[in-house]
């Protein structure tokens, strides 16, 4: 089966320097893909070229095997089968919400009501747009895109500028959009943690190029470098210079070191393959767990702990881990 979207060597220049540099990937029908990376890595520019809102300087985008034209090639930018929700979306001021939605609705009343329920805006239809919170406005803007019956939903930073309550709401909405409506979805986010539970494919961007692609589990557990590791949460990078690790059997120290997540280090028990010894420097409360910082050799290493098994500051502890949880990087 042909992919619904094929991005081929897509390039965008800014002052001669590429801000998106020969990016290629494919998106299959029904897939949930997230493009993640730090601010300025080229994510939003890539999305705008994919949706026909920014003219590429090289490469092309194929949507259902037809090239997507840029804004220099057509009067009204964008693709009619792509719903693109920018992080700078706007609603017309002081309109009734149902009016705002009716202008773009291509669905039956029953179908539209399903969209409104999924987007959690049914109770907002009789309000005016200037009476809404930022999170409510975003869900209405999303519903406005969905009632156009798109084949592809493209979202630029949907979790930005939202408080935790509204962020969780939009996560739930997006989960229902993909599971109940089956719409192929592509989104970008500078906070990769927001995408872990939603995406089935991650693309990591840095300096305009894709440096890693895979399932969220693969990218989390086997990051290609510290940049990828840091995007997805807390990590330890153990360098080849750390004497405390040098005598561990079976380690490939031809690399620069290895990455291990804090949850994969624990106070020693019989199931661990390797042991290291250190002194507890600090204990940080992080809500559902504690982060314990331990001085091991010349490095400060952190591991997560439950309250019932918490060591005291200044205590000497043995930390255990297994080789399966270690990922060597160059």
Secondary structure, 3 states (H helix, E strand, C coil): CCCCEEEEEEEEEECCEEEEEEEEEEECCCCEEEEECCCCCCHHHHHHHHCCCCCCCEEEEEECCEECCCCCCCCCCCCCCEEEECCCCCCCCCCEHHHHHHCCCCCCHHHHHHHHHHCCCHHHCCCEHHHCCHHHHHHHHHHHHHCCCCCEEEEECCCCCCCHHHHHHHHHHHHHHHHHCCCEEEEEECCHHHHCCCCCEEEEEECCEEEEEECHHHHHHCCCCHHHHHHCCCCEEEECCCHHHCCCCCCCCCCCEEEECHHHCEECCCCCCEEEEEEEEEEEECCCCEEEEEEECCEEEEEEECHHHCCCCCCEEEEEECHHHCEEEC
